[in-house]
Amino acid sequence: MSPSPFSAPGLRVWGLWARSWLRPTVALYLPAQQPEQVFDAWCRAHPGVAVRLLLAGGLTHQVIVPAAVVPSAWARLGGRSAAAQGVRAAQDWAQHYGSEAHAWPLATWSGSGLDGCCALHGAQLAALQHSAKSYGVRLCAAVPLWAALLPWADAKQPQWCAGATVKLTPGKSASAAPLATLAVVEGTLLTWVPCNSSGAREVLQRRLAAPTSEALEQKIQTLRLPQQRVFVVGFGLDANAASVTQPGQTAPGWQTLSALDTSALPEPLINALASPAGRAARRWPQADLLNGSGSLGLLGRCLVLVALLCLASSAALWQHRQADFAHALRQRDAAAASLQSARQSQRSTPLPAASNVSGPARAARPVPAGDAQADVRTQARKVMAGLRYTWAGVLLPIEATASDQVRWLALDYSTDGGRVRLLGQANNTDAALDAVQTLATESNWSQVALAKVQAATARDTAGGVRFEITALYNSPPPGPHPSPPPSQAATPAAK
């Protein structure tokens, strides 16, 4: 059980994992015998290290078959082709190894009319990841040994898979002919990878009768085509056998790229495979079990990004609409409060006293109550007219004129006289003039003029210019009111 990330051991593991990004990546060959225990012991001895696992041939199954239907670029970007490859390969393996093949981690690739798939069956990927997480080890990749050796062979022998000629049987095309073969030896296990200038064409695994050079040569002679070059790399052959081929020597039909008589991979070869090779001239299989066929393709990642952007835009628009709605509610409440205050003033305001402008002062007499009530009613009508006013004709053209170049700061409008005063800020004077011309073309707007333009102050971070527009808005007359329906009950005619 891994420690909690908030406990002291958990914090130590997180620190080791963070430190692994500052260290160079190392390679580790994972054998076929007890791979989980070997990796757990290695992680315990190397905490906080970035590692690339090289999987033994006995841990993986792989298959390369002709592509049934060449997938479109849209399907390939979406990752659906990789998922279909994994399903087909799992179904084929399930016929030979049982239903457990459907749970194997897979890595797929495509190229040159071929579909490839690699499955990890001899180790539990979840157990390997758990061991790495427990000791702060950063697991960078998990690739089969033969897939890691293909780009390494390009660096070792740049022309190893070019310039060879192969005799073909009738019915085969020259473009599909394997020019050379990389033979990976792991003791008695031989992984046979025929290749041509387009990439790997097939992956076969065969057993040697004995870990000797003679058994290897016999197996190579049975697998190779005439005039096909074979390059051998690996380890595990019997060093006591007299015919073991040393590095650089050439045996009949094949050539070694590294020592074959060691009990493990040579240290220089391990160091060379610590990091993946750069962009190769050919498209070698990218069989990384940590990036299986279930991951999102490029199109899937783009769709997720677009969905997140749309969600963020919708949230911002919703907040803006909420602010506008709250502002409208505040204006309505203020107008209602003004109306209520006017009604209270009608009931409680004392009558003003009148004075005689000529002659001696005399006792003040009250002003008639009818005049005060008339003033209150006039104010109330003005408030009600403001509440019932058709603001759309005034506000909609102003809102439509706003843009990235023009921003409105204040609006002063009189409903009785139709006078409009707008205070705004623009990026430049031309944008302000465009706003004047746009408002002048609106219906019921007249005498639209640019009253004032001044440069923005230093405290104004937006910059640009501030300007003022004056205009007159002629409110359209209200439409005719519908006539009331005729009375349901008819008056009987007088007799």
Residue pairs with C-beta under 8 A, 6 or more apart in sequence:
2 10
2 13
2 130
2 133
2 134
3 9
3 10
3 13
3 134
4 10
5 11
5 13
5 14
12 136
13 133
13 134
13 135
13 136
14 136
15 48
15 136
16 47
16 48
16 135
16 136
16 137
17 48
17 136
17 137
17 138
19 48
19 136
20 48
20 49
20 50
20 136
20 137
20 138
21 50
21 138
23 48
23 49
23 50
24 50
24 274
25 50
25 51
25 52
25 140
25 274
25 275
26 46
26 49
26 50
26 51
26 52
26 274
27 51
27 52
27 53
27 54
27 148
27 270
27 271
27 273
27 274
28 39
28 42
28 51
28 52
28 53
28 54
29 54
29 56
29 145
29 264
29 265
29 270
30 38
30 39
30 53
30 54
30 55
30 56
30 59
30 123
31 38
31 56
32 56
32 57
32 58
32 59
32 122
35 56
35 59
35 122
35 123
35 128
36 123
36 124
36 127
36 128
36 131
39 53
39 128
39 131
39 132
40 131
42 51
43 131
43 132
43 134
43 135
43 137
44 135
46 135
46 137
47 135
47 136
47 137
48 135
48 136
48 137
49 137
49 138
50 137
50 138
50 140
51 132
51 137
51 138
51 139
51 140
52 140
52 141
52 142
52 143
52 148
52 273
52 274
52 275
52 276
53 128
53 139
53 141
53 142
53 143
54 143
54 144
54 145
54 148
54 265
54 270
54 273
55 120
55 123
55 142
55 143
55 144
55 145
55 289
56 122
56 145
56 186
56 189
57 144
57 145
57 146
57 184
57 186
57 189
57 191
57 205
58 122
58 186
58 189
59 120
59 121
59 122
59 123
59 144
60 118
60 119
60 120
60 121
60 122
60 144
61 93
61 104
61 118
61 119
61 121
62 116
62 117
62 118
62 119
62 144
62 203
62 287
63 89
63 92
63 116
63 117
63 203
64 114
64 115
64 116
64 200
64 201
64 202
64 203
65 114
65 115
65 116
66 113
66 114
66 115
67 110
67 113
67 114
67 115
68 115
70 113
71 80
71 81
71 110
74 299
75 81
76 110
76 297
77 297
77 298
77 299
78 297
78 298
78 299
78 300
79 293
79 295
79 296
79 297
79 298
79 299
79 300
80 297
81 110
82 108
82 110
82 293
82 297
83 293
83 294
85 108
85 110
85 115
85 116
85 117
85 293
86 106
86 108
86 117
86 292
86 293
86 294
88 115
88 117
89 106
89 108
89 117
89 119
90 101
90 102
90 104
90 106
90 119
93 101
93 104
93 119
94 101
94 102
97 121
101 119
101 121
104 119
104 120
104 121
105 119
105 120
105 125
105 289
105 292
106 117
106 118
106 119
106 289
106 292
106 293
107 117
107 118
107 286
107 287
107 288
107 289
107 291
107 292
107 293
108 115
108 116
108 117
108 118
108 292
108 293
109 115
109 116
109 117
109 285
109 286
109 287
110 116
111 198
111 199
111 283
112 198
112 199
112 283
114 199
114 201
116 200
116 203
116 285
116 287
117 293
118 144
118 147
118 285
118 287
118 289
120 142
120 289
125 142
125 289
125 290
128 139
128 142
129 139
131 137
132 138
132 139
139 290
140 290
141 276
141 288
141 290
142 288
142 289
142 290
143 287
143 288
143 289
144 287
145 184
145 186
145 191
146 182
146 184
146 191
146 193
146 203
147 284
147 285
147 286
147 287
148 273
148 276
149 182
149 184
149 233
149 273
150 182
150 193
150 195
150 200
150 284
150 285
151 276
151 277
151 280
151 284
152 269
152 272
152 273
152 277
153 160
153 161
153 182
153 231
153 233
153 257
154 160
154 161
154 277
154 280
154 281
154 282
155 272
155 277
156 257
157 231
157 257
160 180
160 182
160 229
160 231
161 179
161 180
161 195
161 196
161 197
161 282
162 179
162 197
163 179
164 179
164 180
164 227
164 228
164 229
165 179
165 227
166 177
166 178
166 179
166 225
166 226
166 227
166 228
167 225
167 226
167 227
168 174
168 177
175 196
175 198
176 196
176 201
177 196
178 194
178 195
178 196
178 201
178 202
178 225
178 228
179 195
179 196
179 197
179 228
179 229
180 194
180 195
180 196
180 228
180 229
180 230
180 231
181 192
181 193
181 194
181 195
181 223
181 224
181 228
181 229
181 230
181 231
182 193
182 195
182 231
182 233
183 190
183 191
183 192
183 193
183 216
183 220
183 230
183 231
183 232
183 233
183 234
183 254
184 190
184 191
184 193
184 233
184 234
185 208
185 216
185 232
185 233
185 234
185 235
185 236
185 237
185 260
186 234
186 235
186 236
187 208
187 211
187 235
187 236
187 237
188 207
188 208
188 209
188 210
188 211
188 215
188 236
189 205
189 206
189 207
189 208
190 205
190 206
190 207
190 208
190 216
190 219
191 203
191 204
191 205
192 202
192 203
192 204
192 205
192 206
192 223
193 200
193 202
193 203
193 204
194 200
194 201
194 202
194 228
195 201
195 282
197 282
198 282
198 283
199 282
199 283
199 284
199 285
200 284
200 285
204 223
206 219
206 223
208 215
208 216
208 219
209 215
209 218
209 219
210 238
211 236
211 237
211 238
212 237
212 238
212 241
212 243
212 244
213 237
213 238
213 241
213 243
213 244
213 245
213 251
213 260
214 241
214 243
216 232
216 237
216 260
217 251
217 252
217 253
217 254
220 230
220 232
220 253
220 254
221 253
224 230
224 253
224 254
229 254
229 255
230 253
230 254
230 255
231 254
231 255
231 256
231 257
232 245
232 254
232 255
232 256
232 257
232 260
233 256
233 257
233 258
233 269
234 258
234 260
234 265
235 258
235 259
235 260
235 261
235 262
235 263
235 264
235 265
235 266
236 260
236 262
236 263
237 244
237 260
237 261
238 244
238 261
239 261
239 262
244 260
244 261
245 251
245 256
245 260
246 256
246 259
246 261
247 256
247 257
247 258
247 259
248 256
249 256
258 266
258 269
259 266
296 304
332 387
335 383
335 386
335 387
336 387
338 383
339 380
339 383
339 384
339 387
342 376
342 379
342 380
342 383
343 376
343 380
345 376
346 372
346 373
346 376
346 377
346 380
349 372
349 376
351 366
351 367
351 369
351 372
352 367
352 372
353 364
353 365
353 366
353 367
354 364
354 365
354 366
354 367
355 361
355 364
356 362
382 415
382 416
385 415
385 416
386 415
389 415
389 475
390 475
390 476
393 443
393 444
393 473
393 475
393 476
394 413
394 420
394 473
397 438
397 439
397 442
397 445
398 408
398 411
398 422
398 439
400 438
401 408
401 435
401 438
401 439
402 408
403 431
404 427
405 426
405 427
405 428
405 431
405 434
406 424
406 425
406 426
406 427
406 431
406 432
406 434
406 435
407 424
407 425
407 426
407 462
408 422
408 423
408 424
409 423
409 424
409 425
409 466
410 422
410 423
411 420
411 421
411 422
411 423
412 419
412 420
412 421
412 422
412 423
413 419
413 420
413 421
413 473
415 475
418 472
418 473
418 474
418 475
419 470
419 471
419 472
420 469
420 470
420 471
420 472
420 473
421 468
421 469
421 470
422 468
422 469
422 470
422 471
423 466
423 467
423 468
424 432
424 435
424 466
424 467
424 468
424 469
425 456
425 460
425 462
425 464
425 465
425 466
425 467
426 432
426 435
426 464
426 465
426 467
427 463
427 464
427 465
428 464
428 465
429 453
429 465
429 467
431 464
432 450
432 453
432 465
432 467
433 450
435 469
436 448
436 449
436 450
436 469
439 445
439 448
439 469
439 471
440 448
444 473
444 474
444 475
444 476
445 471
445 472
445 473
445 474
446 471
446 472
446 473
446 474
447 470
447 471
447 472
448 469
448 470
448 471
449 469
449 470
449 471
450 467
450 468
450 469
451 467
451 468
451 469
451 470
452 467
452 468
453 465
453 466
453 467
453 468
454 465
454 466
454 467
455 465
455 466
456 462
456 463
456 464
456 465
456 466
460 466
